[in-house]
Amino acid sequence: MGSTAHHRAEGVGRRNLIKRSVALGLVATPGMGLLSACASSGGDGQEKAEQGKKTAKNPLGVNDTAGLEFVLFDGGFGKEYAEDAVKIYEHDFPKAKVKFAATQKIQSTLQPRFNQGTPPDLIDNSGAEQMDMGVLVGKNQLTDLTALLDAPSYDDPKKKVRDTLRPGIVEMGQFDGDPVWILYYAYTVYGVWYSQKALDSLDAAYPETWDDMLALCAKAKKRGIAGWTYAGKYPYYIPFSLYPMIGKVGGREVLDAIDNLEPNAWKHPAVKACFEAYYELYKKGYILQGTPGLDHIQSQTAWAKGKALFLPNGSWVENESANVIPSDFGLAVSAPSGLDSSDKLPFGTIWASGGEPFIVPAKAKNAEGGMEQLRIMLSEASSKNFTAKVKSLTAFNGGTSGITLTPGLKSGVAALENAGSNVVNPRLQDWYVQLQKEKIGVSGLGEMMAGRLTPAEAIKKIQAFADEAAKDSSIKHYKHQ
């Protein structure tokens, strides 16, 4: 690809770096749309429905005669799952009239209504025309969903809704402090995707340590198979496996410090060690030739055709590449390999987080109804219905029993079960989109993996980008609580 490699002494080796970091005491989870909404504080608004009586069956106090308006993003998940959930709402509140609509033009359709103070009661704020979450939160345009989370779950009155959710869902909806502004309904597993058939042909298991990863890549190379490929034109896919590796090696605190834009967060020994490890893939020739010039579809296709063993990606890859993945591929995902036994967290530590953000506007006429519709959607039955129809998990922690899972989905479920509480959720990709994608991804990691920056140079460059963002007063800054 015409890239010029840097052939310099790499300084402290991987093992020594980790030993040094242990001696120092290691310090220590896609995303938002790029389109920004110009949300004003809104007009005078609409008259709110009177609250109904709170009962065991109606814990949020929904007015059983008040109408409900629900606007869904009409994307890859379709609208049938939501229509099915609306039918349950109509059954529970037969006197209520529900107005349901699906559109791909969320912002152009709904922004004027936010400005007028007449928004719907529940919105799936997703797609290319997604309204900017940070702006909506900053302008006090959203309802705090804590009441929903603290309400009894739809299935078991002894359990709160929040206690039925997958790890990280509540935290993802928070921006500053305890209020939860967003409920992410879908659930994505990020990690290293591979073909079990390909590993079997090499008589190999997924490597848990980096030495084992390099040994397997060397074995594959002798067979004419590359170890790795990735979306070279969009190298912000690399963090899908790199970030959880950093968290595994150094602990969650390292990722939190990075998200918080803390000074020198990128200079942590765990970051250095993991950058050095990934750079070895380039130096030893284990990256599929031409990868820096491939987009996500091209890299996924090359991988599906057996040209490379491993691919950092999210669980959407199963559906996105369904037309090129062979039926006997044995699609699987693993948490990233670690370095060695000195890692802070065990093998299995993985990045998983919510997608498909649902919001209840602050000036909704029937906010209680909007939250109740979400409570219904977070039931086991609705979750199963979603998973069966769109081949994706939901925020509900379960809902897969009795469903025939596709290979990738089955593997993702197993990876989550194996991870247990060791699920990380880096927030850069939704707190600071441009920083994560264009600067860290393209200008930092992309350049390093193409051999145009050493790990030390990449870290220095990325830290400068983070420092610049931290000092930018035009950016709303967020921190882990």
N, C-alpha and C positions, 0 to 999 in steps of 0.2 A: 504493500500500500504506500510505498515511498516514505515510510516512517523512519526516522533516524534514532537508533537506540543509543542510550547512554551506557557506556561501559566504564563505570567507575567503581571504586571499592565501596561496598555497601555498609561498611562500618560494623557495628555490633550485630552479631548473628541472631537468628530467631531464638535459639535456646537461651543465649546469654541475656537477650532482651527480657525474656520472661523471668529468668532468675533475678535479674536486676529489679524488675518491677515488683516481684514478690518481696524482695528485700526492702524496697521503698515503701511497700504497703499500697497495693493498687487502690487508687481513688476511683472511687468510681467517678419505643418502644417504638392504588393509587389514588388515590388521593384527590385533593381538591382541584376543581376546575380553575383554569387560568383567567377566566373571564371575571372581571370585577363588577359587582353591582353597585350602583350609586344610590344606596338606600338612604332616603331622607328620614326624618323623625316621624313622618306620616301626617295625614290630615286629621280632622276631628274624629274620624273613625266611625264605627257603627255601634249601635246599641247592643250590649252584650246580653246573652240569654241569662235568665235567672238560674241560679244554681239549684239543682234538684236535691232531694233528700238522700243523704248517704246511708246506704244499707250494706249488708254483707254481699249482696249481688251487685250493688252499685256503689263501690267504695270511693269513687271519685266524685260522687254526687252529680251525675249527668242529668240534665233536664230531659226527661223522657219524651217531651213533645217538641224540643228544639231541633231545628234542622242541622244537618252536618254537611259541610262541603269539603271534599277530599280531592286534591289534584296530584296525580302521579306522573312521574317521568316515564314516558313510553320508550324504554330502551331495550337492552338485550334480555332483560328478565320478563319483558312483556307486561301485561296488565291482569292476566287471569287470576294470579295469586291474590292480588289486591281486591279484585271483584268478589272473589270467594270470601275474603275476610269482611267485606262490606255486607254481604248477605247475613253473616253472623250478627253484625251490629244491628241490622234491620230486624232480625229475629228477636234480639234482646230488647230492642226499643221500637216496637211495632208502630208507635204513634209518630215516630220521627221520620222526616223525609230526608233521604240522603242524596246529595248531588255529587256524582263521581265523574271525573274527567281525566283523560290521559293525554299528555302532549310532550313533544320534544323541545318545545320552546318555553322553558320554564321562566327565564328572566323576562323576555319580551312580553309574555302573557301576564305575569304576576307582578313585575316591578311597579307598573302604574298603580296597581291595587294596593301595594304596600305604601306608596306615596300618598294615596287617597285615604289610607287608614281602613281599607275594606278588604283585607286578605282572606283567603280560605282558612278553614280550621285546621287542616293537616296538609302538608306538602312533602312530596318526595323531591328534594332539591338536588337533582343530579343532572348529568349530561353536559354537553358542550355549552349550554346556556345556563349553567348552574349559577345561582346568585352567590356572591362572595360571603362566606360564613363569617369571616372576621369583621367585615363591615356590618353585617346584620347584628352580630353580637355587640359590637361597639356602639351601634345606634339604638340599642335597647329594643330591637325589633322582634325578639323571640321570647317565648314563654319558658321559664325554668321548668324542666321536666322532673324535678325532684319528687313532686307529688305522685307522679306515675311510678317512679322507681321505688318509692316507699309504700305503694299500694299493694294489697295482696295480689299474688299472681292469679291469672285466669283459671289455672288448673288446681292450685293448692292454696287455700286461704291462709295456711300456716307459713307460707313462704312469700317474702316480698318479691316484687318483680325483679329488683336488682340482684337478688340471690339466685335467679334463674339464668342470668346472662353469662356469656363467655368472658374470659379474662380480657380486660382492656376496654370493653365497650363503654362503660361508664366514664372512664378517664378520657376517652376520645371525644366525648361530648362536652368536656370542660375546657374552658379557655383561661379564666382567671378565677381561682377560688373554687368553692364547692358547687355552685350552680351548674346544672347540666343542660345545655342548650340544644343538643342534637342527639338523636337516637339513630345510630348506624344499624341498619337492619340486616344487611348481608354480612358475611364474614369470610375474609380472604386469608388463606395460608400462603405465606411466602417462604421460599427455601430453594433448595437445589433439586431440580427435576431431572429424572433419568429413566432409562429403560431397564427394567429388571431382566429382560431377555438379554440385553447387551452385557450386563454384569455377569449373568449366568454363563455367557459364552466365554468370558474371561476367567471363570471360576473365582469370582470375587464377590465380596460383600461390600456394602457402602462403607467407605473409610471413615472412621471416627476421629482419627488424628491426622495432622497435616503430613507427617512422614508417610503414613499409609496412603494418603491422597496422592502424593507425589509418586510413590511406588506404583500405584495403579495407573496413573497417567503414563508413566514410563512403559508399562506393560502394554497399554493400549496403543501407544505410539509405534511400538514394534509391529503391531497389526495394521498400521496405517490409519488408526483412529485417533482423532484429537481428544485431549482430555476435556476441554471446555470450549464453549462458544457463548456469546451473549449479544445483546442488541447493541452493536457497536455505534450506531448512529444515535442511540438513546442510552448512553452508558449509566444513566441513573437507575437502570435495572440491576446493576451490579450490587448496590446496597441491599437488595432483597436477601442476599446470603451473607454479604460482608458485615452489615450492621449487627445482625444477631451473633455473628462470630465474635465481633468486638465485645458485645455484651457478655458472651460466654466466657471469653478470656479474662476480661477486666471487671465484670460485674455490671449491673444495671446503672450504677452511678456514673459510669463513663458515658453511656448513651444519654442520660439525663443532663449531664454537663454540656454535651454537644448540643442537645436541644435548647438548653438555656442560654446558648451563645456565651458560655463562660470563657474568660481569657485562658488561652493555652489548652483548652479542652482537647483539641486535635493532636496535641503533642504528648498525650498520655502514652505510656509504654505499651499498653494493650493495642492502641491504634497503630503505633509504629510496627508492632509485631505482626499484626494482621495485614497491614499494607505490604510488609516485607514478604509475607507468605503468598499473597496474591501475585506479587511481582515475580515470584519464582515461576509461576505458571507461564508468564511471558518469557522469562530468561531461558527456561529449559525447553521452550518450543512446544508447550502443551496447549496453546490456544489455536483453534482452527484458523488456518491461514486465510486472511482476508476479512476476519471478523470485524475489525474497526470500521469497515465499509458497509456492514450489513444492518438492515433495520430489524425490528422485532420479528416480523413475519419471515424474513429471509433466514435469520438465525434459528428460529424455531423449526423451519422447514429442513434446514441442513441437519439439525439435531435429530429430528424425527426420522430422517433418512439414514441415520446411523453414522454421520460424519463426525460427531462428537458425543462424548458420554454425558456431560453435565451442562446444565443450563440454569442460571439464576432467574427465577420468574415467580409469578403469583398463580393462584389456583384457577384463574380464568384461562390459563394456557390450554387446558383440556378441551374446552369448547372452542377456543380461538383456532386451535390447530387440529381440530377433529378430522378435517378432510385430508390431512397428510400423516397423521399418526396411524401406523399399521394396527390391525386388530389384535395382533399377538405381541405388541410392543411391551406390554406390562408397565404402563405408565405409573410412576411412583415419585414421591417427594420425600426428601429427608431434611431434617435440621442440618445446618452446616457443620462440617468437620471442625473440631477444635484444634488446639496446638498440642497439648499433652495433659498429663494429670495435674499440672499446676493451675489449670484454668479455674476461675472462680465458680462457674456454674457447670452443671453436668452436661454430657452429650444429650442432645434432645432439645436443648434450648432453641426456641424458634420464634420467628416474627409472625404474628397473626394479628389482624385488626379488622375493624368494621369498615363497611362500605355501604353505599346507598343511604345517604343521610336524610332522615325524616325530621321535620321541624313543625312546631305549633307556633304560629305567629302571636306576638304579644297582644295584638289588636284583633285576634280571631273572635268572632261572635260566640262560638261554642268551643272554647279551649278544652273544657272538660271532655266534650265529645271527641275531640281530636286525640286526646290522650287515651281515652277509652278504646278508640279504634286501634291504637298502637298496642294497648294491653291485650286486645284480642289477637293481634298479629303475632304477639310474643307467646301465645299459647303453644302447647306441643302440637296440637292438630294443625294449626295454621303454619307452624314451622315445617312440619312434615310435608304439607301440601306444597310449600315453596320449594323445598329441597327436591321433591319428586318431580316437580314440573320444570325447574330451571337448572338442576344439577349444581346447586350451590348451597352452602351452609347458611344458616341465619345466626343472629345474635343469641338466640335461645340455645342454652348449653345442653343439647340433646337433639331430639327430633329426628333421629336417623334409624331407629329400630323399626324393623318391618319393611324398610325400603331397600330395594336392590340398588346398591351404590355403584356408580361407574368406577373404573380402576383408580383414576386420579383422586376422586372424591373420597373413596375408601381409604386410600393412602393418606390423604390429608387428615381424615378423622383419626386414623391410627397415630399420626405424628402429633396431633394435639393431645391425644390421650397419653402418649409417651412423655410429652413435655410437662404435663401436669401444670404446676404453677409457674414453670419456667418459660413463660411466654413474654416476650418483650414487644414494645410498641413505640418505635422511634417516631417523633412527631414532626420532624423537619419537613416532610413532604406535604403536610397540611398546614403547618404554622408558617413556613417560609418556602413557598413553591419555587420562586425563581432561584433562590439560593441553592436549594436542593437539586433542582434539575439542571439548570444552565451552568451554574458555577461549580458546585461540588461534583455533580455528575459528569457534565461534558468537559469542562475546563480542567478539572482535577483528576478524577478517577479515569475518565476516558483517555486522557493524555498519558497517564501512568500505565494503563493496561496496553496501550499501543506502543509503549517503550519510549515515549518522548519526554517523560519525566521520571526521575527516580522516586522511590517512596518518600525520601526526605524532602525532595523538591515539591512533590504533590502535597505533603502535609503542610509545608510552609505556605503554599499558595492557598490551600483550603482554609487554613487558619486566618489568613488575611481576608478572605471573603467573609468568614464568619465575624471577624472583628468589624469589618465594614458594615455588615448588617446590624450588628449590635449598636453601632454608633448612629445609625440612620434614624433620625427622629420622625421621618415620614412613615416608618413601618411600626405597626402595633406589635409590641414584644410580649411574648408569653413565657411562662416558666412552670416547670413541674411543681406541684404543691407538696 
